[in-house]
Amino acid sequence: MRPLLTAELRARLSESADTTDPAGEPDRQVLARLRASGLLGTAVPVRHGGAGGDAVAVNRIVAEIAAVNPSVAIVAFQHFAVSARIAEWGTEEQRERWLPGLADGSVLAASAWSETGAGAAKRNLSSTGTRLADGRWRLDGSKAFATGAGVADVYLVLVRTAAEEPPAVPGGYGSDGQTFFLVGADAPGVVPELGFGLAGMRGSATGLVALDGCVVADGDRLGPAGGAASVIAGVRESGASLGAVSVGIAQGAFDLAVGHAEHHGLLALPTVRHRLVDLATRLEAARAVVDRAGARTSADPGLTTLHSKLHASVAAEEICLDVARMLGSAGYRDGARIVRLLADARGIAFMGPTNDLCRDLVAASWTG
């Protein structure tokens, strides 16, 4: 299969991954090259200047980026996710306003859903959206673990717009009484802040996005007021899977193992070759389930997407651990690429929906 990344972009992504900032500051030059690559328009419809790609195309690009730089892959995944939500739920005015820029890379999108105390299922939000007398909305609160904080041009923000959120339905994600808004990064009252000091995904610009009296028009609301749960439910139905990032991480770890074996003349040993084949088989199994999610050919595409994230993220962590053992002392050195990949692999389990929430959602489907 022909690579989608140019050799120059792949080399620059790889170089950047080895020099990430512990505070989460991204490599802005690399992001500029990603913006100019034309890849960010993958999930945008053709009529709005994009490639009109489906979830298979999105998953493939994300995995290819993640094989050399998982942090940038996460930024790209969030951009694709917001692009798809605007294409699906946006008004024609919103599509005309945002999609051309999202397609040509002049606009980078990010999600700002999570916050402290809301839980993995994004319930009990403390951030609020209050409708003003003139029909506009005032947004207040603080969103945590927002990937792309400080580098995105638009955030898809989730806030509580009802006076009180209704009781949560077991096995759900989000809640009635919540609403999405498209908020420009230059809007007054939007204040991003990095410095989480994450163990993995250090170049993903993951941090806080504070909303301090941020006033937006009703035309910036994405989807129905109080109906964010319906928008969220459609996300996993799309087939775009965070498992694609895990597949890329596993591929990167496997490439390290093969390179190590070649460099030390170990491929002549049957035990080493067989061990590498076992790793490759687990990698291909993870890739297959992510491909199946993207193709949406199963009876329940949403469940397949959840399974793909669970399987691929667990497989990637296990593959990274096995490769670290194969590398011996070279895999235990501070700053070694396999150490970074392992930390990145572990991080996927905590990204929404978290692996534990994925398990709850799958289990809920059995009980109705």
C-alpha positions as CSV (number, residue, x, y, z in Angstrom):
1,M,0.0,0.0,0.0
2,R,1.5,3.3,-1.1
3,P,2.4,5.6,1.8
4,L,0.3,8.8,2.2
5,L,3.1,10.8,3.9
6,T,6.0,12.2,1.9
7,A,9.4,11.0,2.9
8,E,10.3,14.5,3.9
9,L,7.3,14.9,6.2
10,R,7.8,11.5,7.7
11,A,11.4,12.3,8.5
12,R,10.5,15.6,10.0
13,L,7.8,14.0,12.1
14,S,10.2,11.4,13.4
15,E,12.8,13.9,14.3
16,S,10.3,16.0,16.1
17,A,9.0,13.0,18.1
18,D,12.5,12.5,19.7
19,T,12.7,16.1,20.9
20,T,9.3,16.7,22.5
21,D,8.8,19.1,25.3
22,P,7.9,17.6,28.7
23,A,5.5,20.5,29.3
24,G,3.5,19.5,26.2
25,E,4.6,22.3,23.9
26,P,4.2,21.0,20.3
27,D,6.6,21.4,17.5
28,R,4.9,24.3,15.6
29,Q,7.1,23.9,12.6
30,V,6.0,20.3,12.2
31,L,2.3,21.3,12.6
32,A,2.9,24.0,9.9
33,R,4.1,21.3,7.6
34,L,1.2,19.1,8.4
35,R,-1.2,22.0,7.7
36,A,0.5,22.5,4.3
37,S,0.5,18.8,3.4
38,G,-3.1,18.6,2.2
39,L,-3.8,15.7,4.5
40,L,-6.0,17.6,6.9
41,G,-8.8,17.8,4.4
42,T,-9.3,14.0,4.3
43,A,-12.6,14.1,6.3
44,V,-14.0,17.2,4.6
45,P,-16.5,16.7,1.8
46,V,-15.3,17.4,-1.7
47,R,-17.7,20.3,-2.3
48,H,-16.1,22.1,0.6
49,G,-12.5,21.6,-0.7
50,G,-11.7,18.3,1.0
51,A,-10.9,14.8,-0.2
52,G,-14.3,13.4,0.9
53,G,-12.5,10.5,2.6
54,D,-14.3,8.0,4.8
55,A,-13.2,6.5,8.2
56,V,-11.0,4.0,6.4
57,A,-9.0,6.9,4.9
58,V,-8.9,8.7,8.3
59,N,-7.7,5.7,10.2
60,R,-5.0,4.9,7.7
61,I,-3.6,8.5,7.7
62,V,-3.7,8.6,11.5
63,A,-1.9,5.2,11.8
64,E,0.8,6.3,9.3
65,I,1.5,9.5,11.3
66,A,1.4,7.7,14.6
67,A,4.1,5.2,13.4
68,V,6.6,8.1,13.5
69,N,5.0,10.7,15.8
70,P,1.9,9.6,18.0
71,S,1.6,13.1,19.4
72,V,0.9,14.7,16.0
73,A,-1.3,11.8,15.2
74,I,-3.6,12.6,18.1
75,V,-3.7,16.3,17.0
76,A,-4.7,15.1,13.5
77,F,-7.3,12.7,14.8
78,Q,-9.0,15.4,16.8
79,H,-9.0,17.7,13.7
80,F,-10.6,14.9,11.6
81,A,-13.2,14.3,14.3
82,V,-14.3,17.9,14.5
83,S,-14.3,18.2,10.7
84,A,-16.6,15.2,10.4
85,R,-18.9,16.5,13.1
86,I,-19.3,19.9,11.3
87,A,-19.9,18.1,8.0
88,E,-22.6,15.9,9.7
89,W,-24.3,18.3,12.1
90,G,-23.3,21.8,11.0
91,T,-25.7,24.3,9.4
92,E,-24.9,25.3,5.8
93,E,-23.5,28.5,7.1
94,Q,-21.2,26.7,9.6
95,R,-20.0,24.4,6.8
96,E,-19.2,27.3,4.5
97,R,-17.5,29.1,7.3
98,W,-15.3,26.3,8.7
99,L,-14.9,23.4,6.3
100,P,-12.8,25.1,3.5
101,G,-10.2,26.2,6.1
102,L,-10.2,22.8,7.8
103,A,-9.6,21.3,4.4
104,D,-6.7,23.5,3.3
105,G,-5.0,23.5,6.7
106,S,-5.4,27.1,7.5
107,V,-7.8,26.1,10.3
108,L,-6.8,23.4,12.8
109,A,-9.6,22.0,15.0
110,A,-9.5,20.5,18.4
111,S,-12.0,19.1,20.9
112,A,-12.6,20.5,24.4
113,W,-15.0,18.1,26.1
114,S,-13.3,16.8,29.3
115,E,-13.0,18.5,32.6
116,T,-12.1,17.6,36.2
117,G,-14.9,15.9,38.0
118,A,-17.0,15.1,35.0
119,G,-15.8,11.5,34.7
120,A,-14.9,9.5,31.6
121,A,-18.5,9.6,30.5
122,K,-18.5,13.4,30.4
123,R,-21.4,13.8,32.8
124,N,-21.9,16.3,35.6
125,L,-20.2,19.1,33.7
126,S,-19.4,22.2,35.7
127,S,-18.8,24.3,32.6
128,T,-21.9,26.1,31.5
129,G,-23.6,27.8,28.6
130,T,-26.1,30.5,29.5
131,R,-28.4,31.9,26.9
132,L,-28.5,35.7,27.0
133,A,-31.4,38.0,26.4
134,D,-30.2,38.8,22.9
135,G,-30.0,35.1,21.9
136,R,-26.3,34.7,22.3
137,W,-24.6,32.3,24.8
138,R,-22.1,33.0,27.5
139,L,-19.7,30.1,28.1
140,D,-17.9,29.7,31.5
141,G,-15.7,27.0,32.9
142,S,-12.5,25.1,32.3
143,K,-11.9,22.2,30.0
144,A,-9.1,19.8,30.8
145,F,-7.0,17.4,28.7
146,A,-7.8,19.3,25.5
147,T,-5.4,18.1,22.8
148,G,-4.3,21.0,20.6
149,A,-4.7,23.6,23.3
150,G,-3.0,26.8,22.2
151,V,-2.4,25.6,18.6
152,A,-6.0,25.0,17.4
153,D,-7.9,27.7,15.6
154,V,-11.3,26.4,16.6
155,Y,-12.5,24.3,19.5
156,L,-15.5,22.0,19.7
157,V,-16.6,22.8,23.2
158,L,-19.0,20.8,25.3
159,V,-20.9,22.6,28.1
160,R,-24.0,22.2,30.3
161,T,-26.8,24.4,29.0
162,A,-29.7,23.0,31.2
163,A,-30.0,24.3,34.8
164,E,-29.3,20.7,35.9
165,E,-28.3,17.7,33.9
166,P,-30.9,14.9,33.9
167,P,-30.0,11.6,35.7
168,A,-27.5,9.7,33.7
169,V,-28.6,6.6,31.7
170,P,-26.3,3.7,32.5
171,G,-24.0,2.8,29.7
172,G,-24.3,6.2,28.0
173,Y,-21.8,8.9,27.1
174,G,-22.6,12.5,27.7
175,S,-26.0,13.6,28.9
176,D,-29.1,15.4,27.8
177,G,-28.9,19.1,28.7
178,Q,-25.5,19.4,27.2
179,T,-24.7,21.4,24.0
180,F,-21.7,21.7,21.6
181,F,-20.4,25.1,20.4
182,L,-17.8,25.9,17.8
183,V,-15.5,28.5,19.5
184,G,-12.8,30.3,17.7
185,A,-9.4,30.4,19.5
186,D,-9.4,34.2,19.1
187,A,-12.8,34.6,20.8
188,P,-12.6,36.9,23.9
189,G,-12.5,34.8,27.1
190,V,-10.7,31.7,25.5
191,V,-7.5,31.1,27.4
192,P,-5.4,27.9,26.7
193,E,-2.8,26.7,29.1
194,L,-0.2,23.9,28.8
195,G,2.0,22.4,31.5
196,F,0.3,19.1,32.4
197,G,3.6,17.3,32.4
198,L,2.2,14.1,30.8
199,A,4.3,11.0,30.7
200,G,3.2,10.3,27.1
201,M,1.9,12.3,24.1
202,R,4.2,15.1,25.1
203,G,4.1,17.0,21.8
204,S,0.3,16.9,21.5
205,A,-0.3,20.4,23.2
206,T,-2.7,18.7,25.7
207,G,-3.7,21.2,28.4
208,L,-6.5,23.4,29.7
209,V,-8.9,25.6,27.8
210,A,-10.5,28.2,30.1
211,L,-13.7,29.9,29.1
212,D,-14.1,33.1,31.0
213,G,-17.3,34.9,30.0
214,C,-16.8,33.8,26.4
215,V,-19.8,35.1,24.5
216,V,-20.8,33.3,21.2
217,A,-23.6,33.6,18.8
218,D,-26.4,31.0,18.6
219,G,-25.1,30.3,15.1
220,D,-22.0,28.9,16.7
221,R,-24.0,26.1,18.3
222,L,-23.4,22.7,16.7
223,G,-26.4,20.5,16.8
224,P,-29.5,21.0,18.9
225,A,-29.5,22.8,22.2
226,G,-29.3,20.2,24.9
227,G,-28.8,17.5,22.4
228,A,-25.0,16.9,22.6
229,A,-25.6,13.2,23.5
230,S,-26.9,12.5,20.0
231,V,-23.9,14.1,18.4
232,I,-21.6,12.1,20.7
233,A,-23.4,8.8,19.9
234,G,-22.7,9.4,16.2
235,V,-19.0,9.8,16.7
236,R,-18.3,6.1,17.3
237,E,-20.8,5.2,14.6
238,S,-18.5,6.9,12.1
239,G,-15.8,4.2,12.4
240,A,-13.0,6.6,13.0
241,S,-11.1,4.9,15.8
242,L,-8.4,6.0,18.3
243,G,-7.3,2.4,17.7
244,A,-5.6,3.7,14.6
245,V,-3.2,5.7,16.7
246,S,-2.4,2.5,18.6
247,V,-1.8,0.6,15.4
248,G,0.7,3.3,14.3
249,I,2.5,3.1,17.7
250,A,2.7,-0.7,17.4
251,Q,4.1,-0.3,13.9
252,G,6.7,2.1,15.1
253,A,7.7,-0.3,17.9
254,F,7.8,-3.3,15.5
255,D,10.0,-1.3,13.1
256,L,12.4,-0.7,15.9
257,A,12.6,-4.4,16.7
258,V,13.3,-5.3,13.1
259,G,16.0,-2.6,12.8
260,H,17.6,-3.8,16.0
261,A,17.7,-7.4,14.8
262,E,19.1,-6.4,11.5
263,H,21.8,-4.2,13.0
264,H,23.0,-6.9,15.3
265,G,22.8,-9.7,12.8
266,L,20.1,-11.5,14.8
267,L,17.7,-12.3,11.9
268,A,19.8,-15.4,11.2
269,L,18.4,-16.9,14.5
270,P,15.1,-18.8,14.1
271,T,14.0,-17.8,17.6
272,V,14.4,-14.1,16.8
273,R,12.6,-14.4,13.4
274,H,9.7,-16.3,15.0
275,R,9.4,-13.7,17.8
276,L,9.2,-11.0,15.2
277,V,6.6,-12.9,13.2
278,D,4.5,-13.2,16.4
279,L,4.7,-9.5,16.9
280,A,3.8,-8.8,13.3
281,T,0.8,-11.1,13.6
282,R,-0.5,-9.3,16.6
283,L,0.1,-6.0,14.8
284,E,-1.9,-7.1,11.8
285,A,-4.7,-8.4,13.9
286,A,-5.0,-4.9,15.5
287,R,-4.8,-3.3,12.1
288,A,-7.6,-5.6,10.8
289,V,-10.1,-4.7,13.5
290,V,-9.4,-1.0,13.0
291,D,-9.9,-1.4,9.3
292,R,-13.2,-3.3,10.0
293,A,-14.4,-0.4,12.2
294,G,-13.6,2.1,9.4
295,A,-15.3,0.1,6.8
296,R,-18.5,0.0,8.9
297,T,-19.5,-3.4,7.5
298,S,-20.5,-5.0,10.8
299,A,-24.1,-5.2,12.0
300,D,-23.2,-2.7,14.7
301,P,-20.5,-0.3,13.6
302,G,-20.5,1.6,16.9
303,L,-19.6,-1.6,18.8
304,T,-16.9,-2.5,16.3
305,T,-15.3,0.9,16.8
306,L,-15.3,0.4,20.6
307,H,-13.8,-3.1,20.2
308,S,-11.2,-1.7,17.8
309,K,-10.0,0.9,20.3
310,L,-9.9,-1.7,23.1
311,H,-8.1,-4.4,21.1
312,A,-5.6,-2.1,19.4
313,S,-4.6,-0.1,22.5
314,V,-4.0,-3.2,24.5
315,A,-2.1,-4.9,21.7
316,A,0.1,-1.7,21.2
317,E,1.1,-1.6,24.8
318,E,1.9,-5.3,24.8
319,I,3.9,-5.1,21.6
320,C,5.9,-2.1,23.0
321,L,6.7,-4.0,26.1
322,D,7.9,-7.1,24.2
323,V,10.0,-4.9,21.9
324,A,11.6,-3.1,24.9
325,R,12.5,-6.6,26.3
326,M,14.0,-7.5,22.9
327,L,16.2,-4.4,22.9
328,G,17.6,-5.2,26.3
329,S,19.5,-2.4,28.0
330,A,19.0,-0.2,24.9
331,G,15.3,-0.3,25.6
332,Y,15.7,0.8,29.2
333,R,17.7,3.9,28.5
334,D,16.0,7.2,29.5
335,G,14.9,8.9,26.3
336,A,15.0,5.8,24.1
337,R,12.4,5.8,21.4
338,I,10.7,2.6,22.7
339,V,10.3,4.1,26.1
340,R,8.5,7.1,24.5
341,L,6.3,4.8,22.4
342,L,5.4,2.7,25.4
343,A,4.3,5.9,27.3
344,D,2.3,7.0,24.3
345,A,0.7,3.6,24.0
346,R,-0.5,3.7,27.6
347,G,-1.9,7.1,27.0
348,I,-4.5,5.9,24.5
349,A,-6.3,3.9,27.2
350,F,-7.1,7.2,29.0
351,M,-8.4,9.1,25.9
352,G,-12.1,9.4,25.3
353,P,-13.9,7.1,25.4
354,T,-11.4,5.7,27.9
355,N,-10.9,1.9,27.8
356,D,-13.0,1.4,30.9
357,L,-15.8,3.4,29.5
358,C,-15.5,1.4,26.2
359,R,-16.0,-1.7,28.3
360,D,-19.0,-0.3,30.0
361,L,-20.6,0.8,26.7
362,V,-20.0,-2.7,25.2
363,A,-21.4,-4.4,28.3
364,A,-24.5,-2.1,28.2
365,S,-25.2,-3.2,24.7
366,W,-25.7,-6.8,26.0
367,T,-28.2,-5.7,28.7
368,G,-30.1,-3.1,26.6
